Amino acid sequence: MSLLWLLVILLIVLALVGGVAVNNWLFAVLILALVLALAGYL
């Protein structure tokens, strides 16, 4: 079930990146926050 949540979160992140023009720094912070959230969840 955690794999399903991982895919959902990944799709949300890709939608945000595709819908909003963000710079590389903000994208890196977003990925870091995602990894930390997943580490805390798992």
mmCIF entry with sequence, helices, sheets and N, C-alpha, C, O atoms, coordinates in Angstrom:
data_MODEL
# 
_entry.id   MODEL 
# 
_entity.id                         1 
_entity.type                       polymer 
_entity.pdbx_number_of_molecules   1 
# 
_entity_poly.entity_id                      1 
_entity_poly.type                           'polypeptide(L)' 
_entity_poly.nstd_linkage                   no 
_entity_poly.nstd_monomer                   no 
_entity_poly.pdbx_seq_one_letter_code       MSLLWLLVILLIVLALVGGVAVNNWLFAVLILALVLALAGYL 
_entity_poly.pdbx_seq_one_letter_code_can   MSLLWLLVILLIVLALVGGVAVNNWLFAVLILALVLALAGYL 
_entity_poly.pdbx_strand_id                 A 
# 
loop_
_entity_poly_seq.entity_id 
_entity_poly_seq.num 
_entity_poly_seq.mon_id 
_entity_poly_seq.hetero 
1 1  MET n 
1 2  SER n 
1 3  LEU n 
1 4  LEU n 
1 5  TRP n 
1 6  LEU n 
1 7  LEU n 
1 8  VAL n 
1 9  ILE n 
1 10 LEU n 
1 11 LEU n 
1 12 ILE n 
1 13 VAL n 
1 14 LEU n 
1 15 ALA n 
1 16 LEU n 
1 17 VAL n 
1 18 GLY n 
1 19 GLY n 
1 20 VAL n 
1 21 ALA n 
1 22 VAL n 
1 23 ASN n 
1 24 ASN n 
1 25 TRP n 
1 26 LEU n 
1 27 PHE n 
1 28 ALA n 
1 29 VAL n 
1 30 LEU n 
1 31 ILE n 
1 32 LEU n 
1 33 ALA n 
1 34 LEU n 
1 35 VAL n 
1 36 LEU n 
1 37 ALA n 
1 38 LEU n 
1 39 ALA n 
1 40 GLY n 
1 41 TYR n 
1 42 LEU n 
# 
_struct_asym.id          A 
_struct_asym.entity_id   1 
# 
loop_
_struct_conf.conf_type_id 
_struct_conf.id 
_struct_conf.pdbx_PDB_helix_id 
_struct_conf.beg_label_comp_id 
_struct_conf.beg_label_asym_id 
_struct_conf.beg_label_seq_id 
_struct_conf.pdbx_beg_PDB_ins_code 
_struct_conf.end_label_comp_id 
_struct_conf.end_label_asym_id 
_struct_conf.end_label_seq_id 
_struct_conf.pdbx_end_PDB_ins_code 
_struct_conf.beg_auth_comp_id 
_struct_conf.beg_auth_asym_id 
_struct_conf.beg_auth_seq_id 
_struct_conf.end_auth_comp_id 
_struct_conf.end_auth_asym_id 
_struct_conf.end_auth_seq_id 
_struct_conf.pdbx_PDB_helix_class 
_struct_conf.details 
_struct_conf.pdbx_PDB_helix_length 
HELX_P HELX_P1 AA1 SER A 2  ? GLY A 19 ? SER A 2  GLY A 19 1 ? 18 
HELX_P HELX_P2 AA2 ASN A 24 ? TYR A 41 ? ASN A 24 TYR A 41 1 ? 18 
# 
_struct_conf_type.id          HELX_P 
_struct_conf_type.criteria    ? 
_struct_conf_type.reference   ? 
# 
loop_
_atom_site.group_PDB 
_atom_site.id 
_atom_site.type_symbol 
_atom_site.label_atom_id 
_atom_site.label_alt_id 
_atom_site.label_comp_id 
_atom_site.label_asym_id 
_atom_site.label_entity_id 
_atom_site.label_seq_id 
_atom_site.pdbx_PDB_ins_code 
_atom_site.Cartn_x 
_atom_site.Cartn_y 
_atom_site.Cartn_z 
_atom_site.occupancy 
_atom_site.B_iso_or_equiv 
_atom_site.pdbx_formal_charge 
_atom_site.auth_seq_id 
_atom_site.auth_comp_id 
_atom_site.auth_asym_id 
_atom_site.auth_atom_id 
_atom_site.pdbx_PDB_model_num 
ATOM 1   N N  . MET A 1 1  ? 0.816  -1.198 0.000   1.00 0.00 ? 1  MET A N  1 
ATOM 2   C CA . MET A 1 1  ? 0.000  0.000  0.000   1.00 0.00 ? 1  MET A CA 1 
ATOM 3   C C  . MET A 1 1  ? 0.860  1.262  0.000   1.00 0.00 ? 1  MET A C  1 
ATOM 4   O O  . MET A 1 1  ? 0.456  2.290  -0.545  1.00 0.00 ? 1  MET A O  1 
ATOM 5   N N  . SER A 1 2  ? 2.047  1.186  0.612   1.00 0.00 ? 2  SER A N  1 
ATOM 6   C CA . SER A 1 2  ? 2.924  2.354  0.639   1.00 0.00 ? 2  SER A CA 1 
ATOM 7   C C  . SER A 1 2  ? 3.432  2.701  -0.763  1.00 0.00 ? 2  SER A C  1 
ATOM 8   O O  . SER A 1 2  ? 3.703  3.866  -1.055  1.00 0.00 ? 2  SER A O  1 
ATOM 9   N N  . LEU A 1 3  ? 3.559  1.700  -1.624  1.00 0.00 ? 3  LEU A N  1 
ATOM 10  C CA . LEU A 1 3  ? 3.980  1.966  -2.996  1.00 0.00 ? 3  LEU A CA 1 
ATOM 11  C C  . LEU A 1 3  ? 2.927  2.793  -3.725  1.00 0.00 ? 3  LEU A C  1 
ATOM 12  O O  . LEU A 1 3  ? 3.262  3.663  -4.529  1.00 0.00 ? 3  LEU A O  1 
ATOM 13  N N  . LEU A 1 4  ? 1.670  2.526  -3.446  1.00 0.00 ? 4  LEU A N  1 
ATOM 14  C CA . LEU A 1 4  ? 0.584  3.300  -4.051  1.00 0.00 ? 4  LEU A CA 1 
ATOM 15  C C  . LEU A 1 4  ? 0.662  4.758  -3.610  1.00 0.00 ? 4  LEU A C  1 
ATOM 16  O O  . LEU A 1 4  ? 0.508  5.664  -4.429  1.00 0.00 ? 4  LEU A O  1 
ATOM 17  N N  . TRP A 1 5  ? 0.901  4.987  -2.322  1.00 0.00 ? 5  TRP A N  1 
ATOM 18  C CA . TRP A 1 5  ? 1.032  6.359  -1.822  1.00 0.00 ? 5  TRP A CA 1 
ATOM 19  C C  . TRP A 1 5  ? 2.240  7.048  -2.436  1.00 0.00 ? 5  TRP A C  1 
ATOM 20  O O  . TRP A 1 5  ? 2.192  8.240  -2.739  1.00 0.00 ? 5  TRP A O  1 
ATOM 21  N N  . LEU A 1 6  ? 3.322  6.302  -2.620  1.00 0.00 ? 6  LEU A N  1 
ATOM 22  C CA . LEU A 1 6  ? 4.514  6.865  -3.247  1.00 0.00 ? 6  LEU A CA 1 
ATOM 23  C C  . LEU A 1 6  ? 4.204  7.332  -4.661  1.00 0.00 ? 6  LEU A C  1 
ATOM 24  O O  . LEU A 1 6  ? 4.634  8.415  -5.059  1.00 0.00 ? 6  LEU A O  1 
ATOM 25  N N  . LEU A 1 7  ? 3.467  6.537  -5.426  1.00 0.00 ? 7  LEU A N  1 
ATOM 26  C CA . LEU A 1 7  ? 3.101  6.913  -6.783  1.00 0.00 ? 7  LEU A CA 1 
ATOM 27  C C  . LEU A 1 7  ? 2.176  8.124  -6.800  1.00 0.00 ? 7  LEU A C  1 
ATOM 28  O O  . LEU A 1 7  ? 2.314  8.999  -7.654  1.00 0.00 ? 7  LEU A O  1 
ATOM 29  N N  . VAL A 1 8  ? 1.241  8.179  -5.867  1.00 0.00 ? 8  VAL A N  1 
ATOM 30  C CA . VAL A 1 8  ? 0.324  9.319  -5.784  1.00 0.00 ? 8  VAL A CA 1 
ATOM 31  C C  . VAL A 1 8  ? 1.093  10.604 -5.491  1.00 0.00 ? 8  VAL A C  1 
ATOM 32  O O  . VAL A 1 8  ? 0.865  11.630 -6.133  1.00 0.00 ? 8  VAL A O  1 
ATOM 33  N N  . ILE A 1 9  ? 2.000  10.546 -4.523  1.00 0.00 ? 9  ILE A N  1 
ATOM 34  C CA . ILE A 1 9  ? 2.799  11.725 -4.172  1.00 0.00 ? 9  ILE A CA 1 
ATOM 35  C C  . ILE A 1 9  ? 3.689  12.131 -5.333  1.00 0.00 ? 9  ILE A C  1 
ATOM 36  O O  . ILE A 1 9  ? 3.861  13.321 -5.600  1.00 0.00 ? 9  ILE A O  1 
ATOM 37  N N  . LEU A 1 10 ? 4.251  11.161 -6.018  1.00 0.00 ? 10 LEU A N  1 
ATOM 38  C CA . LEU A 1 10 ? 5.093  11.452 -7.168  1.00 0.00 ? 10 LEU A CA 1 
ATOM 39  C C  . LEU A 1 10 ? 4.296  12.148 -8.262  1.00 0.00 ? 10 LEU A C  1 
ATOM 40  O O  . LEU A 1 10 ? 4.788  13.101 -8.867  1.00 0.00 ? 10 LEU A O  1 
ATOM 41  N N  . LEU A 1 11 ? 3.078  11.692 -8.526  1.00 0.00 ? 11 LEU A N  1 
ATOM 42  C CA . LEU A 1 11 ? 2.225  12.327 -9.522  1.00 0.00 ? 11 LEU A CA 1 
ATOM 43  C C  . LEU A 1 11 ? 1.868  13.751 -9.119  1.00 0.00 ? 11 LEU A C  1 
ATOM 44  O O  . LEU A 1 11 ? 1.813  14.640 -9.969  1.00 0.00 ? 11 LEU A O  1 
ATOM 45  N N  . ILE A 1 12 ? 1.627  13.977 -7.830  1.00 0.00 ? 12 ILE A N  1 
ATOM 46  C CA . ILE A 1 12 ? 1.323  15.329 -7.362  1.00 0.00 ? 12 ILE A CA 1 
ATOM 47  C C  . ILE A 1 12 ? 2.519  16.253 -7.575  1.00 0.00 ? 12 ILE A C  1 
ATOM 48  O O  . ILE A 1 12 ? 2.365  17.389 -8.024  1.00 0.00 ? 12 ILE A O  1 
ATOM 49  N N  . VAL A 1 13 ? 3.703  15.759 -7.251  1.00 0.00 ? 13 VAL A N  1 
ATOM 50  C CA . VAL A 1 13 ? 4.911  16.563 -7.433  1.00 0.00 ? 13 VAL A CA 1 
ATOM 51  C C  . VAL A 1 13 ? 5.119  16.884 -8.908  1.00 0.00 ? 13 VAL A C  1 
ATOM 52  O O  . VAL A 1 13 ? 5.439  18.020 -9.255  1.00 0.00 ? 13 VAL A O  1 
ATOM 53  N N  . LEU A 1 14 ? 4.939  15.891 -9.779  1.00 0.00 ? 14 LEU A N  1 
ATOM 54  C CA . LEU A 1 14 ? 5.103  16.130 -11.212 1.00 0.00 ? 14 LEU A CA 1 
ATOM 55  C C  . LEU A 1 14 ? 4.068  17.128 -11.729 1.00 0.00 ? 14 LEU A C  1 
ATOM 56  O O  . LEU A 1 14 ? 4.369  17.942 -12.602 1.00 0.00 ? 14 LEU A O  1 
ATOM 57  N N  . ALA A 1 15 ? 2.851  17.065 -11.191 1.00 0.00 ? 15 ALA A N  1 
ATOM 58  C CA . ALA A 1 15 ? 1.810  18.017 -11.609 1.00 0.00 ? 15 ALA A CA 1 
ATOM 59  C C  . ALA A 1 15 ? 2.177  19.432 -11.167 1.00 0.00 ? 15 ALA A C  1 
ATOM 60  O O  . ALA A 1 15 ? 1.984  20.393 -11.912 1.00 0.00 ? 15 ALA A O  1 
ATOM 61  N N  . LEU A 1 16 ? 2.707  19.552 -9.956  1.00 0.00 ? 16 LEU A N  1 
ATOM 62  C CA . LEU A 1 16 ? 3.129  20.870 -9.477  1.00 0.00 ? 16 LEU A CA 1 
ATOM 63  C C  . LEU A 1 16 ? 4.260  21.428 -10.331 1.00 0.00 ? 16 LEU A C  1 
ATOM 64  O O  . LEU A 1 16 ? 4.253  22.603 -10.698 1.00 0.00 ? 16 LEU A O  1 
ATOM 65  N N  . VAL A 1 17 ? 5.228  20.577 -10.642 1.00 0.00 ? 17 VAL A N  1 
ATOM 66  C CA . VAL A 1 17 ? 6.367  21.017 -11.448 1.00 0.00 ? 17 VAL A CA 1 
ATOM 67  C C  . VAL A 1 17 ? 5.905  21.396 -12.857 1.00 0.00 ? 17 VAL A C  1 
ATOM 68  O O  . VAL A 1 17 ? 6.372  22.383 -13.426 1.00 0.00 ? 17 VAL A O  1 
ATOM 69  N N  . GLY A 1 18 ? 4.988  20.607 -13.412 1.00 0.00 ? 18 GLY A N  1 
ATOM 70  C CA . GLY A 1 18 ? 4.496  20.893 -14.755 1.00 0.00 ? 18 GLY A CA 1 
ATOM 71  C C  . GLY A 1 18 ? 3.593  22.120 -14.794 1.00 0.00 ? 18 GLY A C  1 
ATOM 72  O O  . GLY A 1 18 ? 3.589  22.861 -15.777 1.00 0.00 ? 18 GLY A O  1 
ATOM 73  N N  . GLY A 1 19 ? 2.824  22.334 -13.718 1.00 0.00 ? 19 GLY A N  1 
ATOM 74  C CA . GLY A 1 19 ? 1.870  23.438 -13.722 1.00 0.00 ? 19 GLY A CA 1 
ATOM 75  C C  . GLY A 1 19 ? 2.474  24.768 -13.313 1.00 0.00 ? 19 GLY A C  1 
ATOM 76  O O  . GLY A 1 19 ? 1.980  25.823 -13.711 1.00 0.00 ? 19 GLY A O  1 
ATOM 77  N N  . VAL A 1 20 ? 3.536  24.730 -12.522 1.00 0.00 ? 20 VAL A N  1 
ATOM 78  C CA . VAL A 1 20 ? 4.148  25.964 -12.033 1.00 0.00 ? 20 VAL A CA 1 
ATOM 79  C C  . VAL A 1 20 ? 5.613  25.994 -12.448 1.00 0.00 ? 20 VAL A C  1 
ATOM 80  O O  . VAL A 1 20 ? 6.343  25.021 -12.262 1.00 0.00 ? 20 VAL A O  1 
ATOM 81  N N  . ALA A 1 21 ? 6.033  27.122 -13.010 1.00 0.00 ? 21 ALA A N  1 
ATOM 82  C CA . ALA A 1 21 ? 7.439  27.245 -13.408 1.00 0.00 ? 21 ALA A CA 1 
ATOM 83  C C  . ALA A 1 21 ? 8.279  27.550 -12.175 1.00 0.00 ? 21 ALA A C  1 
ATOM 84  O O  . ALA A 1 21 ? 8.261  28.665 -11.654 1.00 0.00 ? 21 ALA A O  1 
ATOM 85  N N  . VAL A 1 22 ? 9.020  26.537 -11.717 1.00 0.00 ? 22 VAL A N  1 
ATOM 86  C CA . VAL A 1 22 ? 9.854  26.713 -10.527 1.00 0.00 ? 22 VAL A CA 1 
ATOM 87  C C  . VAL A 1 22 ? 11.318 26.616 -10.928 1.00 0.00 ? 22 VAL A C  1 
ATOM 88  O O  . VAL A 1 22 ? 11.668 25.974 -11.919 1.00 0.00 ? 22 VAL A O  1 
ATOM 89  N N  . ASN A 1 23 ? 12.158 27.260 -10.145 1.00 0.00 ? 23 ASN A N  1 
ATOM 90  C CA . ASN A 1 23 ? 13.580 27.171 -10.437 1.00 0.00 ? 23 ASN A CA 1 
ATOM 91  C C  . ASN A 1 23 ? 14.167 25.899 -9.831  1.00 0.00 ? 23 ASN A C  1 
ATOM 92  O O  . ASN A 1 23 ? 13.479 25.180 -9.106  1.00 0.00 ? 23 ASN A O  1 
ATOM 93  N N  . ASN A 1 24 ? 15.401 25.627 -10.119 1.00 0.00 ? 24 ASN A N  1 
ATOM 94  C CA . ASN A 1 24 ? 16.043 24.382 -9.690  1.00 0.00 ? 24 ASN A CA 1 
ATOM 95  C C  . ASN A 1 24 ? 16.155 24.292 -8.170  1.00 0.00 ? 24 ASN A C  1 
ATOM 96  O O  . ASN A 1 24 ? 16.047 23.203 -7.608  1.00 0.00 ? 24 ASN A O  1 
ATOM 97  N N  . TRP A 1 25 ? 16.367 25.412 -7.508  1.00 0.00 ? 25 TRP A N  1 
ATOM 98  C CA . TRP A 1 25 ? 16.527 25.392 -6.052  1.00 0.00 ? 25 TRP A CA 1 
ATOM 99  C C  . TRP A 1 25 ? 15.232 24.991 -5.378  1.00 0.00 ? 25 TRP A C  1 
ATOM 100 O O  . TRP A 1 25 ? 15.231 24.153 -4.476  1.00 0.00 ? 25 TRP A O  1 
ATOM 101 N N  . LEU A 1 26 ? 14.108 25.593 -5.817  1.00 0.00 ? 26 LEU A N  1 
ATOM 102 C CA . LEU A 1 26 ? 12.814 25.268 -5.235  1.00 0.00 ? 26 LEU A CA 1 
ATOM 103 C C  . LEU A 1 26 ? 12.466 23.805 -5.510  1.00 0.00 ? 26 LEU A C  1 
ATOM 104 O O  . LEU A 1 26 ? 11.907 23.128 -4.648  1.00 0.00 ? 26 LEU A O  1 
ATOM 105 N N  . PHE A 1 27 ? 12.793 23.318 -6.703  1.00 0.00 ? 27 PHE A N  1 
ATOM 106 C CA . PHE A 1 27 ? 12.542 21.918 -7.041  1.00 0.00 ? 27 PHE A CA 1 
ATOM 107 C C  . PHE A 1 27 ? 13.341 20.989 -6.135  1.00 0.00 ? 27 PHE A C  1 
ATOM 108 O O  . PHE A 1 27 ? 12.829 19.962 -5.690  1.00 0.00 ? 27 PHE A O  1 
ATOM 109 N N  . ALA A 1 28 ? 14.588 21.344 -5.862  1.00 0.00 ? 28 ALA A N  1 
ATOM 110 C CA . ALA A 1 28 ? 15.431 20.527 -4.991  1.00 0.00 ? 28 ALA A CA 1 
ATOM 111 C C  . ALA A 1 28 ? 14.873 20.497 -3.568  1.00 0.00 ? 28 ALA A C  1 
ATOM 112 O O  . ALA A 1 28 ? 14.883 19.452 -2.918  1.00 0.00 ? 28 ALA A O  1 
ATOM 113 N N  . VAL A 1 29 ? 14.391 21.635 -3.088  1.00 0.00 ? 29 VAL A N  1 
ATOM 114 C CA . VAL A 1 29 ? 13.801 21.698 -1.752  1.00 0.00 ? 29 VAL A CA 1 
ATOM 115 C C  . VAL A 1 29 ? 12.533 20.849 -1.698  1.00 0.00 ? 29 VAL A C  1 
ATOM 116 O O  . VAL A 1 29 ? 12.271 20.169 -0.707  1.00 0.00 ? 29 VAL A O  1 
ATOM 117 N N  . LEU A 1 30 ? 11.748 20.898 -2.778  1.00 0.00 ? 30 LEU A N  1 
ATOM 118 C CA . LEU A 1 30 ? 10.521 20.106 -2.850  1.00 0.00 ? 30 LEU A CA 1 
ATOM 119 C C  . LEU A 1 30 ? 10.838 18.617 -2.784  1.00 0.00 ? 30 LEU A C  1 
ATOM 120 O O  . LEU A 1 30 ? 10.171 17.877 -2.060  1.00 0.00 ? 30 LEU A O  1 
ATOM 121 N N  . ILE A 1 31 ? 11.839 18.169 -3.525  1.00 0.00 ? 31 ILE A N  1 
ATOM 122 C CA . ILE A 1 31 ? 12.237 16.762 -3.523  1.00 0.00 ? 31 ILE A CA 1 
ATOM 123 C C  . ILE A 1 31 ? 12.766 16.365 -2.135  1.00 0.00 ? 31 ILE A C  1 
ATOM 124 O O  . ILE A 1 31 ? 12.467 15.278 -1.641  1.00 0.00 ? 31 ILE A O  1 
ATOM 125 N N  . LEU A 1 32 ? 13.545 17.246 -1.519  1.00 0.00 ? 32 LEU A N  1 
ATOM 126 C CA . LEU A 1 32 ? 14.079 16.959 -0.190  1.00 0.00 ? 32 LEU A CA 1 
ATOM 127 C C  . LEU A 1 32 ? 12.951 16.803 0.827   1.00 0.00 ? 32 LEU A C  1 
ATOM 128 O O  . LEU A 1 32 ? 12.981 15.899 1.662   1.00 0.00 ? 32 LEU A O  1 
ATOM 129 N N  . ALA A 1 33 ? 11.952 17.691 0.752   1.00 0.00 ? 33 ALA A N  1 
ATOM 130 C CA . ALA A 1 33 ? 10.816 17.606 1.665   1.00 0.00 ? 33 ALA A CA 1 
ATOM 131 C C  . ALA A 1 33 ? 10.032 16.315 1.427   1.00 0.00 ? 33 ALA A C  1 
ATOM 132 O O  . ALA A 1 33 ? 9.564  15.688 2.377   1.00 0.00 ? 33 ALA A O  1 
ATOM 133 N N  . LEU A 1 34 ? 9.891  15.922 0.175   1.00 0.00 ? 34 LEU A N  1 
ATOM 134 C CA . LEU A 1 34 ? 9.186  14.689 -0.168  1.00 0.00 ? 34 LEU A CA 1 
ATOM 135 C C  . LEU A 1 34 ? 9.919  13.475 0.407   1.00 0.00 ? 34 LEU A C  1 
ATOM 136 O O  . LEU A 1 34 ? 9.292  12.583 0.979   1.00 0.00 ? 34 LEU A O  1 
ATOM 137 N N  . VAL A 1 35 ? 11.236 13.442 0.257   1.00 0.00 ? 35 VAL A N  1 
ATOM 138 C CA . VAL A 1 35 ? 12.025 12.319 0.774   1.00 0.00 ? 35 VAL A CA 1 
ATOM 139 C C  . VAL A 1 35 ? 11.934 12.242 2.300   1.00 0.00 ? 35 VAL A C  1 
ATOM 140 O O  . VAL A 1 35 ? 11.794 11.158 2.864   1.00 0.00 ? 35 VAL A O  1 
ATOM 141 N N  . LEU A 1 36 ? 12.015 13.395 2.959   1.00 0.00 ? 36 LEU A N  1 
ATOM 142 C CA . LEU A 1 36 ? 11.930 13.417 4.417   1.00 0.00 ? 36 LEU A CA 1 
ATOM 143 C C  . LEU A 1 36 ? 10.539 12.976 4.893   1.00 0.00 ? 36 LEU A C  1 
ATOM 144 O O  . LEU A 1 36 ? 10.415 12.269 5.893   1.00 0.00 ? 36 LEU A O  1 
ATOM 145 N N  . ALA A 1 37 ? 9.513  13.391 4.179   1.00 0.00 ? 37 ALA A N  1 
ATOM 146 C CA . ALA A 1 37 ? 8.149  13.008 4.541   1.00 0.00 ? 37 ALA A CA 1 
ATOM 147 C C  . ALA A 1 37 ? 7.963  11.492 4.373   1.00 0.00 ? 37 ALA A C  1 
ATOM 148 O O  . ALA A 1 37 ? 7.358  10.835 5.220   1.00 0.00 ? 37 ALA A O  1 
ATOM 149 N N  . LEU A 1 38 ? 8.484  10.959 3.284   1.00 0.00 ? 38 LEU A N  1 
ATOM 150 C CA . LEU A 1 38 ? 8.378  9.512  3.058   1.00 0.00 ? 38 LEU A CA 1 
ATOM 151 C C  . LEU A 1 38 ? 9.179  8.730  4.088   1.00 0.00 ? 38 LEU A C  1 
ATOM 152 O O  . LEU A 1 38 ? 8.740  7.673  4.541   1.00 0.00 ? 38 LEU A O  1 
ATOM 153 N N  . ALA A 1 39 ? 10.334 9.230  4.456   1.00 0.00 ? 39 ALA A N  1 
ATOM 154 C CA . ALA A 1 39 ? 11.153 8.562  5.458   1.00 0.00 ? 39 ALA A CA 1 
ATOM 155 C C  . ALA A 1 39 ? 10.442 8.546  6.804   1.00 0.00 ? 39 ALA A C  1 
ATOM 156 O O  . ALA A 1 39 ? 10.524 7.561  7.537   1.00 0.00 ? 39 ALA A O  1 
ATOM 157 N N  . GLY A 1 40 ? 9.751  9.621  7.130   1.00 0.00 ? 40 GLY A N  1 
ATOM 158 C CA . GLY A 1 40 ? 9.003  9.673  8.367   1.00 0.00 ? 40 GLY A CA 1 
ATOM 159 C C  . GLY A 1 40 ? 7.771  8.781  8.312   1.00 0.00 ? 40 GLY A C  1 
ATOM 160 O O  . GLY A 1 40 ? 7.369  8.204  9.323   1.00 0.00 ? 40 GLY A O  1 
ATOM 161 N N  . TYR A 1 41 ? 7.172  8.669  7.126   1.00 0.00 ? 41 TYR A N  1 
ATOM 162 C CA . TYR A 1 41 ? 5.978  7.856  6.976   1.00 0.00 ? 41 TYR A CA 1 
ATOM 163 C C  . TYR A 1 41 ? 6.292  6.368  7.043   1.00 0.00 ? 41 TYR A C  1 
ATOM 164 O O  . TYR A 1 41 ? 5.579  5.602  7.692   1.00 0.00 ? 41 TYR A O  1 
ATOM 165 N N  . LEU A 1 42 ? 7.365  5.966  6.368   1.00 0.00 ? 42 LEU A N  1 
ATOM 166 C CA . LEU A 1 42 ? 7.736  4.553  6.340   1.00 0.00 ? 42 LEU A CA 1 
ATOM 167 C C  . LEU A 1 42 ? 8.453  4.185  7.633   1.00 0.00 ? 42 LEU A C  1 
ATOM 168 O O  . LEU A 1 42 ? 8.852  3.034  7.811   1.00 0.00 ? 42 LEU A O  1 
# 
